Amino acid sequence: MDSRDPPASTCYNPDFEKLKPEYLEVLPAMLKLYSQFLGKQPWFLGGKITFVDFIAYDVLEGSQVFEPKSLDAFPNLKDFISRFEGLEKISTYMKSSHFLPRPVFT
């Protein structure tokens, strides 16, 4: 399942306001899968960061943009976001003028 397509297609749909509640109903189930897979590991594939974590970060951060409280029920995902953004090179980049937080879906 591509976790990035449903929110993007919802956001760009002319019926966004009608579709948003429907997407918000399925969002917790999708996030629960991410939470269960991550478990207590620091990264999605274990002890070392991999490209998978960059993809997961993109999906999870996008869900927070769509619904800021979406990760509230998943402390391990919130910790993952903080851990990812706390990496020295990521943090430096996010503080730079090169960082563009939006648009989310390009």
N, C-alpha and C positions, 0 to 999 in steps of 0.2 A: 504494500500500500504506500503510495506517495503521500506523505503527510503535508507536503507543501501545496499541492494542487487545490484541495477543497477551500482553504482560506483565501487563496488568490482568486479562484473563480467566484467566490462569494463577494469579495471586495470589488471586483470589476464588473459585476452583474448589475444591470440597471435596477433590479429588484433587491438591492442590497438590504434594505431595511426589513423586507419580508424574509429574506434568507438568513439573516444574522442570527435570529433566535434558534433556527433549526441547526445551524452550525454549532452554536454554543451548547446545544443539547448533546452533541456527539463528541465535543472537545474533551471533556473529562475522561471518557473511555479511551481515547487515543493517548492522552497524557498518562493515564494509568499504565498502559503498556510500556511506555518509555520508562516510567518510574520502576516498574517491576523488573525490566531488563537491566537498568542501571543498578538497582539494589543498593548495596552499601559500598560498591566500588567507587573509586574516585573518577574513573573514566569508563566509557561504555564498553571497552574491550579489556578492562582490567586496570593494571597499575600504571600504564603509560598512555599518554595522549596519542591518538591516531587521527587520521582524516575523518573517521566516523564521528568523532566528537565535534568537529567543525560543522558537519551536516546536522547533527543533533542540536547543536547550539543555534544554528540558523532556524530550525523548526521551533524550538522552545522559545527563543527570543521573539520570534514572530507571533507566537501564541500570546505572549505578554503584551505585545503591541495591540493585537486584536482585542484581548480582554486582560487588562492589567492584573486581575486577581486569579487568572487561570492556573497559576502554579501554587497558589496558597495551600492547597490540599496535598501538595507533594514536596515536602521539605528537601528530599534528596535532589530533586530537580532544581530547586532554588539554590541549593548548595553547589550544584554542578555549574549553574550560570555564574555564580560568584567566583568559583574556582577558575573557570575559563577566563572570565574577564579580569581576574587577578594575575594571570600569567604576565610576566614582565613585558614581553613583546606585544601581546594583545592590548594590555593596559596602555602602553606607550602609544600604540597606534590609535586607540580609541580617544586619547587625549590630544591627538595631533589634528592639524587642520585638514589632513587628507581623509580623515574618517567622515563618512557620510551615513548617518543613522537611517536616513530615509532616501529614497523609497524602499520599502521592504521587498516588494515583488517587482523585479525588473526583467 
